[in-house]
């Protein structure tokens, strides 16, 4: 699924959860991205650091596109979310990691973590 550019009437960009989605996810969250210090054979693992309003690191996302998994570590929770198929970028407000069912993991700019299951 190719990314769709946002328009005034549709600020949501829909992407497949693959390596091509990593940079747009980081941009939407205002996060820095790097390769994780650990890797999977034949698949790259990425880490994003999301900062709060004071510019302090608040949430660490580990993206595993090769196995359709997202890990989040925040001050209030640790979440491992599997079977991720698509990503919705809601402007620079939040990123929604979606399964084919209705469950989703939402990471808001600033690092808030929400799970809808």
N, CA, C and O atoms as CSV, one atom per row, in Angstrom:
chain,resi,resn,atom,element,x,y,z
A,1,UNK,N,N,0.860,-1.163,0.000
A,1,UNK,CA,C,0.000,0.000,0.000
A,1,UNK,C,C,0.910,1.230,0.000
A,1,UNK,O,O,1.718,1.406,0.912
A,2,UNK,N,N,0.784,2.037,-0.971
A,2,UNK,CA,C,1.604,3.245,-1.067
A,2,UNK,C,C,1.074,4.311,-0.133
A,2,UNK,O,O,-0.119,4.358,0.166
A,3,UNK,N,N,1.971,5.165,0.323
A,3,UNK,CA,C,1.568,6.265,1.191
A,3,UNK,C,C,0.717,7.253,0.427
A,3,UNK,O,O,0.947,7.510,-0.755
A,4,UNK,N,N,-0.252,7.795,1.101
A,4,UNK,CA,C,-1.109,8.804,0.508
A,4,UNK,C,C,-0.805,10.130,1.193
A,4,UNK,O,O,-0.875,10.213,2.419
A,5,UNK,N,N,-0.469,11.167,0.432
A,5,UNK,CA,C,-0.138,12.442,1.070
A,5,UNK,C,C,-1.351,13.038,1.759
A,5,UNK,O,O,-2.475,12.892,1.279
A,6,UNK,N,N,-1.131,13.714,2.892
A,6,UNK,CA,C,-2.265,14.325,3.578
A,6,UNK,C,C,-2.820,15.503,2.784
A,6,UNK,O,O,-2.091,16.192,2.071
A,7,UNK,N,N,-4.093,15.712,2.919
A,7,UNK,CA,C,-4.751,16.868,2.320
A,7,UNK,C,C,-5.519,17.558,3.435
A,7,UNK,O,O,-5.723,16.955,4.489
A,8,UNK,N,N,-5.953,18.798,3.244
A,8,UNK,CA,C,-6.705,19.470,4.315
A,8,UNK,C,C,-7.915,18.671,4.786
A,8,UNK,O,O,-8.243,18.693,5.972
A,9,UNK,N,N,-8.575,17.974,3.883
A,9,UNK,CA,C,-9.736,17.175,4.263
A,9,UNK,C,C,-9.380,15.797,4.777
A,9,UNK,O,O,-10.224,15.123,5.367
A,10,UNK,N,N,-8.136,15.360,4.565
A,10,UNK,CA,C,-7.714,14.025,4.975
A,10,UNK,C,C,-6.287,14.087,5.498
A,10,UNK,O,O,-5.344,13.803,4.759
A,11,UNK,N,N,-6.116,14.456,6.766
A,11,UNK,CA,C,-4.757,14.587,7.294
A,11,UNK,C,C,-4.108,13.257,7.640
A,11,UNK,O,O,-3.010,13.243,8.196
A,12,UNK,N,N,-4.751,12.142,7.330
A,12,UNK,CA,C,-4.214,10.826,7.689
A,12,UNK,C,C,-3.499,10.216,6.486
A,12,UNK,O,O,-4.028,10.191,5.374
A,13,UNK,N,N,-2.284,9.725,6.736
A,13,UNK,CA,C,-1.511,9.021,5.714
A,13,UNK,C,C,-1.505,7.544,6.085
A,13,UNK,O,O,-1.168,7.189,7.214
A,14,UNK,N,N,-1.877,6.679,5.141
A,14,UNK,CA,C,-1.943,5.239,5.353
A,14,UNK,C,C,-0.710,4.589,4.721
A,14,UNK,O,O,-0.403,4.830,3.554
A,15,UNK,N,N,-0.005,3.762,5.505
A,15,UNK,CA,C,1.181,3.072,5.022
A,15,UNK,C,C,1.133,1.598,5.406
A,15,UNK,O,O,0.495,1.225,6.390
A,16,UNK,N,N,1.803,0.777,4.634
A,16,UNK,CA,C,2.058,-0.597,5.066
A,16,UNK,C,C,3.144,-0.540,6.127
A,16,UNK,O,O,4.006,0.337,6.085
A,17,UNK,N,N,3.110,-1.461,7.073
A,17,UNK,CA,C,4.149,-1.493,8.095
A,17,UNK,C,C,5.328,-2.280,7.544
A,17,UNK,O,O,5.404,-3.503,7.664
A,18,UNK,N,N,6.248,-1.533,6.934
A,18,UNK,CA,C,7.464,-2.116,6.387
A,18,UNK,C,C,8.596,-1.113,6.588
A,18,UNK,O,O,8.397,-0.069,7.210
A,19,UNK,N,N,9.765,-1.421,6.073
A,19,UNK,CA,C,10.916,-0.535,6.287
A,19,UNK,C,C,10.692,0.865,5.720
A,19,UNK,O,O,11.257,1.832,6.231
A,20,UNK,N,N,9.882,0.986,4.680
A,20,UNK,CA,C,9.592,2.287,4.100
A,20,UNK,C,C,8.768,3.186,5.006
A,20,UNK,O,O,8.697,4.393,4.774
A,21,UNK,N,N,8.148,2.626,6.031
A,21,UNK,CA,C,7.329,3.420,6.950
A,21,UNK,C,C,8.128,3.997,8.114
A,21,UNK,O,O,7.630,4.869,8.826
A,22,UNK,N,N,9.356,3.530,8.318
A,22,UNK,CA,C,10.125,3.924,9.507
A,22,UNK,C,C,10.393,5.426,9.552
A,22,UNK,O,O,10.113,6.065,10.566
A,23,UNK,N,N,10.919,5.994,8.492
A,23,UNK,CA,C,11.224,7.437,8.483
A,23,UNK,C,C,9.966,8.294,8.617
A,23,UNK,O,O,9.972,9.245,9.398
A,24,UNK,N,N,8.877,7.995,7.881
A,24,UNK,CA,C,7.660,8.791,8.076
A,24,UNK,C,C,7.101,8.694,9.502
A,24,UNK,O,O,6.557,9.673,10.014
A,25,UNK,N,N,7.226,7.535,10.145
A,25,UNK,CA,C,6.791,7.386,11.529
A,25,UNK,C,C,7.613,8.321,12.415
A,25,UNK,O,O,7.062,9.057,13.234
A,26,UNK,N,N,8.929,8.286,12.244
A,26,UNK,CA,C,9.816,9.143,13.036
A,26,UNK,C,C,9.488,10.618,12.831
A,26,UNK,O,O,9.449,11.387,13.792
A,27,UNK,N,N,9.252,11.015,11.582
A,27,UNK,CA,C,8.924,12.411,11.291
A,27,UNK,C,C,7.613,12.822,11.951
A,27,UNK,O,O,7.513,13.915,12.509
A,28,UNK,N,N,6.610,11.953,11.888
A,28,UNK,CA,C,5.308,12.282,12.479
A,28,UNK,C,C,5.406,12.472,13.991
A,28,UNK,O,O,4.686,13.285,14.570
A,29,UNK,N,N,6.310,11.708,14.629
A,29,UNK,CA,C,6.455,11.790,16.084
A,29,UNK,C,C,7.542,12.760,16.518
A,29,UNK,O,O,7.742,12.969,17.715
A,30,UNK,N,N,8.250,13.357,15.558
A,30,UNK,CA,C,9.353,14.244,15.904
A,30,UNK,C,C,10.457,13.491,16.616
A,30,UNK,O,O,11.124,14.035,17.496
A,31,UNK,N,N,10.650,12.228,16.230
A,31,UNK,CA,C,11.576,11.334,16.924
A,31,UNK,C,C,12.869,11.138,16.147
A,31,UNK,O,O,12.922,11.333,14.933
A,32,UNK,N,N,13.890,10.754,16.861
A,32,UNK,CA,C,15.135,10.340,16.219
A,32,UNK,C,C,15.042,8.835,15.971
A,32,UNK,O,O,14.438,8.105,16.756
A,33,UNK,N,N,15.641,8.383,14.881
A,33,UNK,CA,C,15.600,6.962,14.538
A,33,UNK,C,C,17.015,6.457,14.313
A,33,UNK,O,O,17.866,7.166,13.775
A,34,UNK,N,N,17.253,5.225,14.731
A,34,UNK,CA,C,18.546,4.571,14.504
A,34,UNK,C,C,18.318,3.069,14.423
A,34,UNK,O,O,17.260,2.558,14.790
A,35,UNK,N,N,19.324,2.388,13.939
A,35,UNK,CA,C,19.263,0.923,13.965
A,35,UNK,C,C,19.426,0.475,15.409
A,35,UNK,O,O,20.225,1.041,16.156
A,36,UNK,N,N,18.679,-0.527,15.794
A,36,UNK,CA,C,18.791,-1.065,17.149
A,36,UNK,C,C,20.152,-1.748,17.300
A,36,UNK,O,O,20.721,-2.210,16.311
A,37,UNK,N,N,20.680,-1.818,18.525
A,37,UNK,CA,C,21.970,-2.476,18.737
A,37,UNK,C,C,21.892,-3.991,18.549
A,37,UNK,O,O,22.918,-4.671,18.587
A,38,UNK,N,N,20.703,-4.517,18.352
A,38,UNK,CA,C,20.483,-5.935,18.067
A,38,UNK,C,C,19.710,-6.017,16.757
A,38,UNK,O,O,18.957,-5.101,16.425
A,39,UNK,N,N,19.886,-7.087,16.021
A,39,UNK,CA,C,19.223,-7.245,14.726
A,39,UNK,C,C,18.705,-8.659,14.578
A,39,UNK,O,O,19.116,-9.565,15.303
A,40,UNK,N,N,17.802,-8.839,13.634
A,40,UNK,CA,C,17.332,-10.162,13.250
A,40,UNK,C,C,18.046,-10.570,11.970
A,40,UNK,O,O,18.384,-9.709,11.158
A,41,UNK,N,N,18.280,-11.848,11.771
A,41,UNK,CA,C,18.873,-12.276,10.496
A,41,UNK,C,C,17.967,-11.881,9.333
A,41,UNK,O,O,16.796,-12.257,9.299
A,42,UNK,N,N,18.505,-11.128,8.386
A,42,UNK,CA,C,17.767,-10.745,7.190
A,42,UNK,C,C,16.715,-9.670,7.398
A,42,UNK,O,O,15.900,-9.435,6.505
A,43,UNK,N,N,16.707,-9.011,8.549
A,43,UNK,CA,C,15.687,-8.006,8.826
A,43,UNK,C,C,16.263,-6.946,9.750
A,43,UNK,O,O,16.901,-7.275,10.751
A,44,UNK,N,N,16.047,-5.689,9.429
A,44,UNK,CA,C,16.564,-4.600,10.241
A,44,UNK,C,C,15.562,-4.238,11.334
A,44,UNK,O,O,14.352,-4.217,11.106
A,45,UNK,N,N,16.084,-3.957,12.512
A,45,UNK,CA,C,15.271,-3.522,13.652
A,45,UNK,C,C,15.662,-2.076,13.942
A,45,UNK,O,O,16.846,-1.738,13.964
A,46,UNK,N,N,14.659,-1.226,14.163
A,46,UNK,CA,C,14.886,0.204,14.365
A,46,UNK,C,C,14.420,0.630,15.746
A,46,UNK,O,O,13.513,0.030,16.324
A,47,UNK,N,N,15.052,1.675,16.269
A,47,UNK,CA,C,14.604,2.266,17.515
A,47,UNK,C,C,14.381,3.761,17.324
A,47,UNK,O,O,15.176,4.448,16.682
A,48,UNK,N,N,13.287,4.246,17.892
A,48,UNK,CA,C,12.934,5.663,17.844
A,48,UNK,C,C,12.805,6.167,19.271
A,48,UNK,O,O,12.201,5.511,20.120
A,49,UNK,N,N,13.364,7.313,19.525
A,49,UNK,CA,C,13.226,7.955,20.826
A,49,UNK,C,C,12.280,9.138,20.674
A,49,UNK,O,O,12.551,10.079,19.928
A,50,UNK,N,N,11.165,9.073,21.395
A,50,UNK,CA,C,10.167,10.132,21.356
A,50,UNK,C,C,10.381,11.013,22.586
A,50,UNK,O,O,10.500,10.517,23.707
A,51,UNK,N,N,10.426,12.318,22.361
A,51,UNK,CA,C,10.646,13.261,23.458
A,51,UNK,C,C,9.333,13.879,23.920
A,51,UNK,O,O,8.375,13.982,23.154
A,52,UNK,N,N,9.305,14.288,25.189
A,52,UNK,CA,C,8.134,14.988,25.716
A,52,UNK,C,C,8.213,16.469,25.382
A,52,UNK,O,O,9.111,16.894,24.655
A,53,UNK,N,N,7.289,17.254,25.903
A,53,UNK,CA,C,7.232,18.691,25.595
A,53,UNK,C,C,8.462,19.450,26.089
A,53,UNK,O,O,8.756,20.539,25.597
A,54,UNK,N,N,9.177,18.887,27.050
A,54,UNK,CA,C,10.385,19.531,27.575
A,54,UNK,C,C,11.647,19.099,26.825
A,54,UNK,O,O,12.752,19.527,27.160
A,55,UNK,N,N,11.476,18.250,25.809
A,55,UNK,CA,C,12.619,17.781,25.037
A,55,UNK,C,C,13.367,16.632,25.686
A,55,UNK,O,O,14.495,16.330,25.297
A,56,UNK,N,N,12.757,15.988,26.668
A,56,UNK,CA,C,13.394,14.863,27.349
A,56,UNK,C,C,12.894,13.548,26.755
A,56,UNK,O,O,11.713,13.435,26.425
A,57,UNK,N,N,13.771,12.552,26.613
A,57,UNK,CA,C,13.310,11.264,26.084
A,57,UNK,C,C,12.253,10.668,27.013
A,57,UNK,O,O,12.449,10.578,28.225
A,58,UNK,N,N,11.133,10.265,26.422
A,58,UNK,CA,C,10.047,9.743,27.248
A,58,UNK,C,C,9.589,8.353,26.834
A,58,UNK,O,O,9.174,7.565,27.684
A,59,UNK,N,N,9.656,8.037,25.548
A,59,UNK,CA,C,9.195,6.734,25.065
A,59,UNK,C,C,10.182,6.189,24.054
A,59,UNK,O,O,10.631,6.903,23.157
A,60,UNK,N,N,10.515,4.917,24.207
A,60,UNK,CA,C,11.384,4.224,23.256
A,60,UNK,C,C,10.532,3.250,22.464
A,60,UNK,O,O,9.890,2.367,23.033
A,61,UNK,N,N,10.529,3.416,21.143
A,61,UNK,CA,C,9.834,2.487,20.249
A,61,UNK,C,C,10.868,1.612,19.569
A,61,UNK,O,O,11.881,2.106,19.075
A,62,UNK,N,N,10.615,0.326,19.543
A,62,UNK,CA,C,11.437,-0.587,18.768
A,62,UNK,C,C,10.540,-1.141,17.673
A,62,UNK,O,O,9.535,-1.795,17.948
A,63,UNK,N,N,10.917,-0.871,16.427
A,63,UNK,CA,C,10.124,-1.298,15.266
A,63,UNK,C,C,10.789,-2.507,14.632
A,63,UNK,O,O,11.969,-2.469,14.284
A,64,UNK,N,N,10.037,-3.560,14.488
A,64,UNK,CA,C,10.488,-4.812,13.881
A,64,UNK,C,C,9.633,-5.084,12.640
A,64,UNK,O,O,8.801,-5.991,12.673
A,65,UNK,N,N,9.805,-4.334,11.551
A,65,UNK,CA,C,8.922,-4.538,10.393
A,65,UNK,C,C,8.985,-5.956,9.831
A,65,UNK,O,O,7.987,-6.458,9.315
A,66,UNK,N,N,10.139,-6.603,9.925
A,66,UNK,CA,C,10.288,-7.952,9.380
A,66,UNK,C,C,9.433,-8.998,10.058
A,66,UNK,O,O,9.117,-10.024,9.456
A,67,UNK,N,N,9.050,-8.753,11.314
A,67,UNK,CA,C,8.187,-9.697,12.030
A,67,UNK,C,C,6.887,-9.035,12.493
A,67,UNK,O,O,6.181,-9.581,13.341
A,68,UNK,N,N,6.570,-7.867,11.943
A,68,UNK,CA,C,5.305,-7.155,12.185
A,68,UNK,C,C,5.082,-6.868,13.666
A,68,UNK,O,O,4.001,-7.121,14.198
A,69,UNK,N,N,6.119,-6.335,14.336
A,69,UNK,CA,C,6.054,-6.116,15.788
A,69,UNK,C,C,6.527,-4.716,16.159
A,69,UNK,O,O,7.441,-4.177,15.535
A,70,UNK,N,N,5.900,-4.130,17.179
A,70,UNK,CA,C,6.303,-2.844,17.734
A,70,UNK,C,C,6.377,-2.998,19.250
A,70,UNK,O,O,5.417,-3.445,19.877
A,71,UNK,N,N,7.506,-2.633,19.838
A,71,UNK,CA,C,7.664,-2.616,21.296
A,71,UNK,C,C,7.718,-1.167,21.740
A,71,UNK,O,O,8.343,-0.336,21.081
A,72,UNK,N,N,7.072,-0.857,22.848
A,72,UNK,CA,C,7.150,0.494,23.405
A,72,UNK,C,C,7.512,0.400,24.877
A,72,UNK,O,O,7.004,-0.449,25.610
A,73,UNK,N,N,8.391,1.281,25.286
A,73,UNK,CA,C,8.727,1.407,26.703
A,73,UNK,C,C,8.537,2.876,27.058
A,73,UNK,O,O,9.192,3.758,26.502
A,74,UNK,N,N,7.621,3.119,28.002
A,74,UNK,CA,C,7.367,4.477,28.477
A,74,UNK,C,C,7.402,4.441,30.000
A,74,UNK,O,O,7.461,3.359,30.585
A,75,UNK,N,N,7.367,5.595,30.651
A,75,UNK,CA,C,7.397,5.585,32.115
A,75,UNK,C,C,6.246,4.802,32.755
A,75,UNK,O,O,6.396,4.278,33.859
A,76,UNK,N,N,5.114,4.719,32.079
A,76,UNK,CA,C,3.947,4.076,32.679
A,76,UNK,C,C,3.645,2.679,32.151
A,76,UNK,O,O,2.825,1.970,32.733
A,77,UNK,N,N,4.298,2.265,31.051
A,77,UNK,CA,C,3.948,0.954,30.493
A,77,UNK,C,C,5.036,0.425,29.562
A,77,UNK,O,O,5.861,1.166,29.028
A,78,UNK,N,N,4.990,-0.885,29.399
A,78,UNK,CA,C,5.770,-1.559,28.363
A,78,UNK,C,C,4.772,-2.383,27.568
A,78,UNK,O,O,4.020,-3.174,28.136
A,79,UNK,N,N,4.766,-2.197,26.246
A,79,UNK,CA,C,3.798,-2.880,25.390
A,79,UNK,C,C,4.542,-3.562,24.249
A,79,UNK,O,O,5.395,-2.958,23.600
A,80,UNK,N,N,4.208,-4.826,24.013
A,80,UNK,CA,C,4.685,-5.547,22.833
A,80,UNK,C,C,3.447,-5.794,21.989
A,80,UNK,O,O,2.526,-6.492,22.413
A,81,UNK,N,N,3.428,-5.222,20.794
A,81,UNK,CA,C,2.254,-5.268,19.916
A,81,UNK,C,C,2.650,-6.004,18.640
A,81,UNK,O,O,3.501,-5.532,17.887
A,82,UNK,N,N,2.034,-7.156,18.398
A,82,UNK,CA,C,2.405,-8.001,17.267
A,82,UNK,C,C,1.327,-7.980,16.178
A,82,UNK,O,O,0.240,-7.434,16.365
A,83,UNK,N,N,1.658,-8.580,15.057
A,83,UNK,CA,C,0.746,-8.701,13.913
A,83,UNK,C,C,0.338,-7.334,13.359
A,83,UNK,O,O,-0.796,-7.152,12.918
A,84,UNK,N,N,1.264,-6.380,13.384
A,84,UNK,CA,C,1.006,-5.041,12.843
A,84,UNK,C,C,1.072,-5.117,11.323
A,84,UNK,O,O,2.052,-5.613,10.767
A,85,UNK,N,N,0.045,-4.634,10.656
A,85,UNK,CA,C,-0.005,-4.692,9.194
A,85,UNK,C,C,0.077,-3.318,8.547
A,85,UNK,O,O,0.720,-3.149,7.512
A,86,UNK,N,N,-0.583,-2.330,9.166
A,86,UNK,CA,C,-0.607,-0.999,8.568
A,86,UNK,C,C,-0.328,0.055,9.636
A,86,UNK,O,O,-0.406,-0.202,10.838
A,87,UNK,N,N,0.000,1.249,9.148
A,87,UNK,CA,C,0.282,2.384,10.017
A,87,UNK,C,C,-0.499,3.579,9.479
A,87,UNK,O,O,-0.498,3.842,8.277
A,88,UNK,N,N,-1.160,4.292,10.371
A,88,UNK,CA,C,-1.810,5.548,10.008
A,88,UNK,C,C,-1.049,6.674,10.700
A,88,UNK,O,O,-0.879,6.658,11.919
A,89,UNK,N,N,-0.593,7.646,9.920
A,89,UNK,CA,C,0.057,8.834,10.456
A,89,UNK,C,C,-0.996,9.926,10.511
A,89,UNK,O,O,-1.499,10.358,9.473
A,90,UNK,N,N,-1.331,10.372,11.702
A,90,UNK,CA,C,-2.353,11.398,11.875
A,90,UNK,C,C,-1.625,12.728,12.042
A,90,UNK,O,O,-1.395,13.202,13.155
A,91,UNK,N,N,-1.273,13.308,10.909
A,91,UNK,CA,C,-0.502,14.547,10.906
A,91,UNK,C,C,0.723,14.427,11.787
A,91,UNK,O,O,1.452,13.438,11.713
A,92,UNK,N,N,0.954,15.430,12.623
A,92,UNK,CA,C,2.035,15.354,13.602
A,92,UNK,C,C,1.444,15.194,14.995
A,92,UNK,O,O,2.007,15.670,15.981
A,93,UNK,N,N,0.287,14.510,15.062
A,93,UNK,CA,C,-0.409,14.301,16.329
A,93,UNK,C,C,-0.112,12.926,16.902
A,93,UNK,O,O,0.232,12.800,18.077
A,94,UNK,N,N,-0.246,11.880,16.065
A,94,UNK,CA,C,-0.050,10.517,16.547
A,94,UNK,C,C,0.195,9.561,15.395
A,94,UNK,O,O,-0.025,9.875,14.225
A,95,UNK,N,N,0.663,8.371,15.781
A,95,UNK,CA,C,0.854,7.270,14.844
A,95,UNK,C,C,0.041,6.096,15.363
A,95,UNK,O,O,0.109,5.756,16.544
A,96,UNK,N,N,-0.730,5.477,14.473
A,96,UNK,CA,C,-1.560,4.334,14.836
A,96,UNK,C,C,-1.029,3.093,14.138
A,96,UNK,O,O,-1.008,3.024,12.909
A,97,UNK,N,N,-0.601,2.115,14.925
A,97,UNK,CA,C,-0.146,0.829,14.406
A,97,UNK,C,C,-1.342,-0.104,14.472
A,97,UNK,O,O,-1.892,-0.340,15.548
A,98,UNK,N,N,-1.752,-0.643,13.303
A,98,UNK,CA,C,-3.006,-1.388,13.236
A,98,UNK,C,C,-2.795,-2.850,12.847
A,98,UNK,O,O,-1.962,-3.189,12.007
A,99,UNK,N,N,-3.581,-3.688,13.490
A,99,UNK,CA,C,-3.693,-5.092,13.088
A,99,UNK,C,C,-4.809,-5.181,12.050
A,99,UNK,O,O,-5.488,-4.189,11.785
A,100,UNK,N,N,-5.001,-6.360,11.462
A,100,UNK,CA,C,-6.098,-6.519,10.506
A,100,UNK,C,C,-7.442,-6.526,11.225
A,100,UNK,O,O,-8.480,-6.267,10.617
A,101,UNK,N,N,-7.416,-6.823,12.523
A,101,UNK,CA,C,-8.619,-6.686,13.343
A,101,UNK,C,C,-8.677,-5.233,13.801
A,101,UNK,O,O,-7.920,-4.412,13.284
A,102,UNK,N,N,-9.528,-4.890,14.729
A,102,UNK,CA,C,-9.690,-3.485,15.114
A,102,UNK,C,C,-8.695,-3.019,16.177
A,102,UNK,O,O,-8.682,-1.837,16.522
A,103,UNK,N,N,-7.862,-3.919,16.704
A,103,UNK,CA,C,-6.902,-3.514,17.729
A,103,UNK,C,C,-5.853,-2.586,17.144
A,103,UNK,O,O,-5.452,-2.721,15.988
A,104,UNK,N,N,-5.410,-1.625,17.979
A,104,UNK,CA,C,-4.358,-0.730,17.520
A,104,UNK,C,C,-3.526,-0.246,18.697
A,104,UNK,O,O,-3.985,-0.197,19.838
A,105,UNK,N,N,-2.294,0.105,18.381
A,105,UNK,CA,C,-1.379,0.748,19.314
A,105,UNK,C,C,-1.203,2.170,18.820
A,105,UNK,O,O,-0.841,2.392,17.664
A,106,UNK,N,N,-1.457,3.131,19.691
A,106,UNK,CA,C,-1.333,4.540,19.325
A,106,UNK,C,C,-0.189,5.148,20.119
A,106,UNK,O,O,-0.116,5.008,21.339
A,107,UNK,N,N,0.704,5.828,19.403
A,107,UNK,CA,C,1.779,6.585,20.043
A,107,UNK,C,C,1.556,8.044,19.670
A,107,UNK,O,O,1.594,8.407,18.495
A,108,UNK,N,N,1.325,8.867,20.669
A,108,UNK,CA,C,1.101,10.291,20.433
A,108,UNK,C,C,2.429,11.033,20.460
A,108,UNK,O,O,3.372,10.625,21.138
A,109,UNK,N,N,2.485,12.116,19.719
A,109,UNK,CA,C,3.663,12.985,19.786
A,109,UNK,C,C,3.803,13.421,21.245
A,109,UNK,O,O,2.823,13.858,21.849
A,110,UNK,N,N,4.959,13.316,21.799
A,110,UNK,CA,C,5.158,13.572,23.212
A,110,UNK,C,C,5.301,12.284,24.009
A,110,UNK,O,O,5.710,12.305,25.170
A,111,UNK,N,N,4.954,11.142,23.368
A,111,UNK,CA,C,5.235,9.843,23.967
A,111,UNK,C,C,4.116,9.112,24.658
A,111,UNK,O,O,4.346,8.029,25.195
A,112,UNK,N,N,2.905,9.653,24.672
A,112,UNK,CA,C,1.794,8.936,25.312
A,112,UNK,C,C,1.500,7.665,24.536
A,112,UNK,O,O,1.485,7.668,23.305
A,113,UNK,N,N,1.264,6.561,25.273
A,113,UNK,CA,C,1.007,5.241,24.689
A,113,UNK,C,C,-0.425,4.826,25.006
A,113,UNK,O,O,-0.853,4.856,26.160
A,114,UNK,N,N,-1.167,4.434,23.951
A,114,UNK,CA,C,-2.551,4.011,24.112
A,114,UNK,C,C,-2.727,2.684,23.364
A,114,UNK,O,O,-2.309,2.562,22.213
A,115,UNK,N,N,-3.341,1.701,24.010
A,115,UNK,CA,C,-3.644,0.430,23.355
A,115,UNK,C,C,-5.149,0.292,23.286
A,115,UNK,O,O,-5.849,0.441,24.287
A,116,UNK,N,N,-5.637,0.005,22.087
A,116,UNK,CA,C,-7.070,-0.240,21.907
A,116,UNK,C,C,-7.213,-1.701,21.490
A,116,UNK,O,O,-6.843,-2.082,20.380
A,117,UNK,N,N,-7.752,-2.507,22.394
A,117,UNK,CA,C,-7.875,-3.939,22.112
A,117,UNK,C,C,-9.301,-4.402,22.303
A,117,UNK,O,O,-9.598,-5.581,22.111
